[in-house]
């Protein structure tokens, strides 16, 4: 049995569990070929995480998270997963990384977003969505710059997945500030808990606009009926997508081997190497 933990939670919608599992098998096998004792399967529940008696501590001995065994077993707390000392491989968001997670983990690689409108290599952007017919539809700008229809979105109700989300909140905030605006352009702001929930809220008229990262939007077009009732009216600027990470304490030779494995998979559409 592996001493490590792995997860790919960021785009792991129930409808694509099989696809995500297959992605992990490709990664796992590439890691094992380089001598890494990668776990057989990814975790999807707090209850799947190894217990850490006394809680999770940083390198200075400071308690930074509770023992996963004390968390609701059938949920998955992303932040506790990312901080787990046995974390070999997972995906996170640059929002939490900028807000302190980066001091506890190391970046191993970046995914490719070439398969999605709004994506280019390791860069991604978010689609601004409103109910169909409430504004002209917009294609992703070829130059990757933000396209924000300020007159259209001014005074609208904005919903977002979480405050620490780069794709749902932080990126849009920065793009608005670059144009002399802020989130105050919106009449109200509310938290949905996830991109899928934001799309549903817009479709049902509970809010007016949301920023949805391009891969989540592609998933919604495949699996979420509410997506048929909304349309893209703008785009945030392209910026680095969700990084693959490992625990800060992961041995250097293991990190190096994982990067080599990712480089070997670079021609596959989902993986790119960190330089």
N, C-alpha and C positions, 0 to 999 in steps of 0.2 A: 504494500500500500504506500502511496506517495505521502510524503510529509508536507506537500504543498497544497495550496488551494487555487483554483482558477474559476473565473466567471466572465461572461460576456453579456452584461445586463442591459446595456444602453439601448439596443434595438431588438431586445428579446421579447417581442410580442408573442402572445400564446399561439397565434396562427403560424409563426415561423420558428417554433421551437426546434423542429426537425432540421431546418436550414442552419440555425445557430449551432446545433449539436454537430452538424457536418463540418461547419467552419472550425469548431474546436478540434475535431478529429484530425483535420489537416494540420492545424497548429501543433497539437499534441504529438502527432507522429513525427513532425519535423523537429520538435524539441527533443524527443526521445532519441532520434538518430544522432543527436549531438550530445548524448549522455545525460540529458536532464530527466530526472524522475518525475515527469509531468503526470498529474492526476488523470485517472481514466475519464472522468466526466466533470462538467462544470457544476457549480453550486447555484441553486436558485432560491434557497431558503436560509434564514438565519439558523434554522435547526441543522443545516448541513455543514455549518462552520465549526471547526474544532474549538472546543472550549478554551478559554484563557483564564484560568483561576486567578482571581485578584484583579482582573481587568487588563486592558491593553495600555502599555506605557511607552513613552517615547524614549529616545536614546539617553535622555537626561534623567529618566526614571519618573517623569511626570505622567500621571494618569490621564489618558486622552480619550478613552472609550471603555465602556463596560464589557464584562465578559459576554461574548455572544450567546452563551447559554442562558443569560437572563433576559434575552430579547424574545418577542413573540415568534415562536418557531416557524410559523407558516408564512411570515412576511420576509422581505429582504431589505435590510437597512444598508443602502449603498455606502454611506459614509463609514459604517463599522466594517463593512467588507473591505473597503479601500485601506483601512488602517490595520487590518489583521496582520500580525507578524508573519504568518505563513503564506501570505499572498505571493503567488508566483506570477500570475498574469491576469489582468482585468482591464476593463476600459472605463475611463472616467471622462469628465468634462473640464475644459480649461477654466470655467468659473470657479469650481471648488479648488482647482489647482492654484489659482491666483489668490484665493482666500485662505490659504494655509496648508492645503493638502500636499503641495509640492515639497514641503520640508520633511515629509514622512515617506515619500515614495520616489521612485525613479522612473523616468519615461523610457520605454523600450522601443516603441515604434509608433507609427501613425497609419491609420487606414486610408485607403484611396476612395474618393468620392466621384471618380470619373463616370460612374454609371448613372449619376443623378443630375437632373437639371439643377443648376446652382452650385455644382461641385466641380472641382478641377484638381486632380492629384490629391494632396493632403489637405487642400482647402475646401471649405464648405460655406454655404450661406443659408439664410433662413428666408422662407417665403412668408410674406405678409398676406394673410387670408381674411377675407370678409365674405358675407353671404353673396351668392351669385346674383349679379345684376345691380349690386350697390356701387360698383366702380368698374372702370375698364380693366380688362385682364392684362397682366404684364408678364413678359418673358424675362428670364434671367439676363442681365446685361453681360455682353460679351467681355467687357473689360473688368468684370468682377467688382465694380464699384457699387455703392448703395444706390438704390432707386426708391426713394421715399415720397409718395404722393401726399405732401404735407397738407394741402388744402382738403383732400379727401378724408384724411384720418383725424384731422383736428376736431376735437370735441367728441370723439367716439369713445366707447367703453373698451378698454384694453384688458385682455386676460393673458396670463403667462403661466408656464409650468412650475417654475420655482424662482426665487429671488437670486439664487446662485447659478442660474443657467446662462451660459454664454449665448446659446442659440435663441433662447426664449426671452431674455431680458437684457443682459449686459451688452451684447453686441448691438442691439437696437438702440440702447441708451447712448452708446458711443457714436453711432452713426447720426443720431439726432443732434447730439452735442456738436458734432462736426459741422452741422448746418445751423447752429445757433439756437437749437431747440432743446427740449428735454422731455422726459416722460410726462411732464405737466401739460403737454399738448393734448393729452387724453382727458376726458371728462371724469373717468374713474379707472381704477386698476384693481384687479382681483387675481387670486392665485387658483389655478385649476388642479394642480398636482401632477400634470403630465401633458405632453403634446396632444395625445389622443383626446384627453378631456377638454383641452382648449378648442380643438376642432369641433367637438360635439357641442360645446357651449356656444360657439359662434353660429353653428347651423341651427340651433334651437332658439336663437335670438336672445339668449341670456347675456350676451356680450356682443361686441361688434367686430373686434379685430384681434388677431394673435399672430405671433411670429413662430413659425414651425420649421425646424431644420430640414434640409432638403431630403435627407434619407427618411426621416419620420414621415414627411409628406408623401414620399413614394410608398411607404408602408400603408399609410392611410388610404391612398388611392386604390391599393389592392384589397384592403380588408375592412375599412371603416365606412359604412353606408353614409354617415353624415358628411363625408368628404365630397359627396356628389352635390351637396347643397352649398358649397363654398368655392371660392375662386381666388387666385393669386392676384393681388393688386400692387404688390411692390416686393422689394428684396433688400435684405441687409447686404453689406459688403462681405466678400469672401474673406475668411480668416482660418487659422489652423483648426482642423477638425478634432474629434475626440481622441485623445492619446491612449495608447496601451501603456499600462504601468505595472510595476512590480514593487514589492516592499523595499524600503530603504536598506534593510539588512540582507537582502538577497546577495549571495556571493558574487563578486565581480566576474569570475569565470562563467557563472550561470547567466548573468546579464549579457555578457559578450556572446555566449552561445545562442541565446535567444535572438539577439540582433542578427547573427549570422543566419539563423533559421528563417527569420523574416526576410532577409535579403534573398534567400533562396526561393522564397514564395512570391517575390516581388512581381513576377509576371502574372500572378493570379489577381483578379480584379479587386480583391478586398484588402490587400496588404501592401504597405510600403515600408521602407526601411527608414529609421532615424539615422541621420548622418552624424 
